[in-house]
Amino acid sequence: MRGRILEDTVTSEILNICEKAASPNRIVAASIHGPHIYGYTGKRKDVDVLLIVESPRLTLKYRHRRLRSLKDMSVCLLVVDQKTFEKDTKR
């Protein structure tokens, strides 16, 4: 992966994980970060995702999933409903 941000198969797998974590809610926004996103390779292999969803009720959950396409990389996913996220950003 040197010189590339993420391979297409990895990107597709991360998107799939996000869609499953958000279901049945609609994804409003996502922020993905971590060393591999910025083009660095190192000891830390996680990709962090903040996922904001449109939900009629309070939603705050954390998921950690190992990628099938890259056995040594994981996705750490924080899912929060839009209203709670917006309320928190006003503080």
SEPA-190197 format. One record per residue: y, x, z of N, C-alpha, C in turn; residue number from 1; residue in three letters. Coordinates in Angstrom, 1 decimal, decimal comma. Atoms other than C-alpha are relative to their C-alpha. Layout:
BEGIN
    n.v    n.u    n.w   ca.v   ca.u   ca.w    c.v    c.u    c.w   i  aa
      Y      X      Z      Y      X      Z      Y      X      Z NUM ALA
...
END
This chain:
BEGIN
    n.v    n.u    n.w   ca.v   ca.u   ca.w    c.v    c.u    c.w   i  aa
   -1,2    0,8    0,0    0,0    0,0    0,0    1,3    0,9    0,0   1 MET
   -1,2   -0,9    0,0    2,3    3,0    0,0    0,9   -0,3   -1,2   2 ARG
   -1,0    0,2    1,0    5,5    2,3   -1,9    0,1   -1,5   -0,4   3 GLY
   -0,1    1,5    0,3    4,8   -1,5   -2,1    0,1   -0,7    1,3   4 ARG
   -0,2    0,7   -1,2    5,8   -4,0    0,4   -1,3   -0,7    0,4   5 ILE
    1,4    0,6   -0,2    2,6   -6,2    0,3   -0,6   -0,4   -1,3   6 LEU
    0,8    0,4    1,2   -0,1   -6,8   -2,2    0,1   -1,5   -0,2   7 GLU
    0,0    1,5    0,2   -0,2  -10,3   -3,8   -1,0   -0,7    0,8   8 ASP
    1,1    0,7   -0,8   -3,5  -11,1   -2,1    0,4   -0,1    1,4   9 THR
   -0,5    0,0   -1,4   -2,0  -10,2    1,3    1,0   -1,1    0,2  10 VAL
   -1,1    1,0    0,0    1,1  -12,3    0,6   -0,6   -1,4    0,0  11 THR
    0,7    1,4    0,2   -1,1  -15,3   -0,5   -0,7   -0,4    1,3  12 SER
    0,7    0,3   -1,2   -3,2  -15,0    2,6    0,9   -0,3    1,2  13 GLU
   -1,0    0,3   -1,0   -0,2  -14,9    4,9    0,6   -1,4   -0,1  14 ILE
   -0,5    1,4    0,3    1,2  -18,0    3,2   -1,0   -1,0    0,4  15 LEU
    1,1    0,9   -0,4   -2,1  -19,7    3,7   -0,1   -0,2    1,5  16 ASN
    0,0    0,1   -1,5   -2,1  -18,9    7,4    1,2   -0,8    0,5  17 ILE
   -1,3    0,7   -0,4    1,5  -20,2    7,7   -0,2   -1,5   -0,3  18 CYS
    0,2    1,4    0,4    0,6  -23,5    5,9   -1,0   -0,7    1,0  19 GLU
    0,9    0,6   -1,0   -2,4  -24,1    8,2    0,6   -0,1    1,4  20 LYS
   -0,6    0,0   -1,3   -0,4  -23,3   11,3    1,0   -1,1    0,1  21 ALA
   -1,0    1,0    0,0    2,3  -25,7   10,3   -0,5   -1,4   -0,2  22 ALA
    0,6    1,3    0,3    0,1  -28,5    9,2   -0,1   -0,9    1,2  23 SER
   -0,3    0,8    1,2    0,7  -31,5    9,1    1,5    0,1   -0,2  24 PRO
   -1,4    0,0    0,1    4,4  -30,6    9,5    0,5    0,8   -1,2  25 ASN
   -0,6   -0,6    1,1    6,7  -29,4    6,7    0,7    1,3    0,5  26 ARG
   -0,6   -1,3   -0,4    7,8  -25,7    6,8    1,5   -0,1   -0,5  27 ILE
   -1,4    0,0    0,3   11,6  -25,5    6,9    0,5    1,4   -0,4  28 VAL
   -0,4   -1,4    0,2   12,0  -21,7    7,1   -1,0    0,9    0,5  29 ALA
    0,9   -1,0   -0,5   10,1  -18,6    7,6    0,7    1,4    0,0  30 ALA
   -0,5   -1,4    0,0   11,0  -15,0    8,6   -1,1    0,9    0,3  31 SER
    1,2   -0,9   -0,1    8,5  -12,3    8,1    0,6    1,4    0,2  32 ILE
   -0,5   -1,4   -0,3    9,0   -8,8    9,5   -1,2    0,8    0,6  33 HIS
    1,0   -1,0   -0,5    7,1   -5,7   10,6    0,1    1,2   -0,9  34 GLY
   -0,1   -1,3    0,7    6,7   -2,1    9,5   -0,4   -0,1   -1,5  35 PRO
    0,5    0,1    1,4    4,7   -3,0    6,3    1,0   -0,8   -0,9  36 HIS
   -0,9    0,8    0,8    7,4   -5,5    5,2    1,2    0,9   -0,4  37 ILE
   -1,1   -0,9    0,3   10,0   -2,7    5,3   -0,5    1,3   -0,7  38 TYR
    0,5   -1,1    0,8    7,7   -0,3    3,4   -0,5    1,2    0,8  39 GLY
    0,5   -1,1   -0,8    6,6    1,8    6,4   -1,5   -0,2    0,3  40 TYR
    1,4    0,0   -0,4    3,0    2,7    7,1   -0,1    0,8    1,3  41 THR
    0,1   -0,7   -1,3    2,1    3,7   10,6   -1,1   -0,6    0,8  42 GLY
    1,1    0,5   -0,9   -0,1    2,8   13,6    0,0   -1,5    0,1  43 LYS
   -0,1    1,4   -0,2    1,2   -0,7   14,0   -0,3   -0,7   -1,3  44 ARG
    0,5    0,7    1,3   -0,5   -3,0   11,4    0,3   -1,5    0,0  45 LYS
   -0,3    1,5   -0,1    0,9   -6,4   12,5    1,1   -0,4   -0,9  46 ASP
   -1,1    0,6    0,7    3,0   -8,6   10,4    0,5   -1,2    0,9  47 VAL
   -0,5    1,1   -0,9    5,2  -10,9   12,5    0,7   -1,1   -0,8  48 ASP
   -0,6    1,1    0,7    6,2  -14,3   11,3    0,6   -1,0    1,0  49 VAL
   -0,6    1,1   -0,7    8,7  -16,8   12,7    0,0   -1,2   -0,9  50 LEU
    0,1    1,1    0,8    7,9  -20,2   11,3    0,7   -1,2    0,6  51 LEU
   -0,8    1,2   -0,5   10,3  -23,2   11,7   -0,5   -1,2   -0,8  52 ILE
    0,6    1,2    0,7    8,8  -26,6   11,0    0,8   -1,2    0,4  53 VAL
   -0,6    1,3   -0,3   10,1  -30,1   10,8   -1,1   -0,9    0,7  54 GLU
    0,9    0,7   -0,8    8,3  -31,9   13,6    0,6   -1,1    0,8  55 SER
   -0,6    1,0   -0,8    8,9  -35,2   15,4   -0,1    0,3    1,5  56 PRO
    0,1   -0,4   -1,5    7,9  -33,6   18,7    0,1    1,5    0,2  57 ARG
   -0,2   -1,4   -0,4    8,4  -30,4   20,5   -1,3    0,8   -0,5  58 LEU
    1,1   -0,9    0,5    6,3  -27,6   18,8    0,4    1,4    0,3  59 THR
   -0,1   -1,5   -0,2    6,0  -24,1   20,1   -1,4    0,5    0,2  60 LEU
    1,4   -0,5   -0,1    2,8  -22,3   19,5    0,0    1,4   -0,6  61 LYS
    0,2   -1,4    0,4    1,6  -18,7   19,0   -1,4    0,1   -0,6  62 TYR
    1,3   -0,2    0,7   -1,2  -17,7   16,6   -0,1    1,5   -0,3  63 ARG
    0,3   -1,4    0,4   -2,8  -14,3   16,0   -1,2   -0,1   -0,9  64 HIS
    1,2    0,0    1,0   -5,0  -14,0   12,9   -0,1    1,3   -0,7  65 ARG
    0,3   -1,2    0,8   -6,7  -11,0   11,4   -0,1   -0,4   -1,4  66 ARG
    0,0    0,3    1,4   -6,3  -10,8    7,7   -1,4    0,4   -0,6  67 LEU
    1,3   -0,3    0,6   -9,5  -11,0    5,6    0,1    1,1   -1,1  68 ARG
   -0,2   -1,0    1,1   -8,0   -8,9    2,8    0,3    1,4    0,5  69 SER
   -0,2   -1,3   -0,6   -7,0   -6,1    5,1   -0,4   -0,1    1,4  70 LEU
    0,7    0,2   -1,3   -9,3   -5,8    8,1    0,9    0,6    1,1  71 LYS
   -0,7   -0,7   -1,1   -6,9   -3,5   10,0    1,4   -0,6    0,2  72 ASP
   -1,4    0,6   -0,2   -3,8   -5,9    9,7   -0,2   -1,4    0,5  73 MET
    0,0    1,3   -0,6   -3,0   -9,0   11,7    1,3   -0,7   -0,3  74 SER
   -1,2    0,8    0,0   -0,5  -11,8   11,5    0,3   -0,6    1,3  75 VAL
   -0,5    0,6   -1,3    1,4  -12,7   14,7    1,0   -1,1   -0,4  76 CYS
   -0,7    1,1    0,5    2,8  -16,1   14,1    0,6   -0,9    1,2  77 LEU
   -0,6    0,8   -0,9    5,3  -18,0   16,2    0,6   -1,2   -0,7  78 LEU
   -0,4    1,3    0,7    5,8  -21,7   15,2    0,8   -0,8    1,0  79 VAL
   -0,9    0,8   -0,8    8,7  -23,7   16,5    0,6   -1,1   -0,8  80 VAL
   -0,6    1,2    0,8   10,1  -27,1   15,6    1,5    0,3   -0,2  81 ASP
   -1,3   -0,3    0,4   13,5  -27,1   13,9    1,1   -0,4    1,1  82 GLN
   -1,0    0,4   -1,0   15,4  -29,0   16,6    0,1    0,9    1,2  83 LYS
    0,0   -0,9   -1,1   14,3  -26,7   19,4    0,6    1,4   -0,5  84 THR
   -0,6   -1,3    0,5   15,2  -23,6   17,2    1,5   -0,1   -0,1  85 PHE
   -1,4    0,2    0,1   18,6  -25,0   16,4    0,7   -0,1    1,4  86 GLU
   -0,6    0,1   -1,3   19,3  -25,9   20,0    0,1    1,4    0,7  87 LYS
    0,0   -1,3   -0,7   18,3  -22,4   21,2    1,0    0,9   -0,7  88 ASP
   -0,9   -0,9    0,7   20,5  -20,7   18,6    1,5   -0,3    0,4  89 THR
   -1,4    0,4   -0,5   23,6  -22,6   20,0    0,3    0,6    1,3  90 LYS
   -0,3   -0,5   -1,4   23,2  -21,0   23,4    0,7    1,3    0,0  91 ARG
END
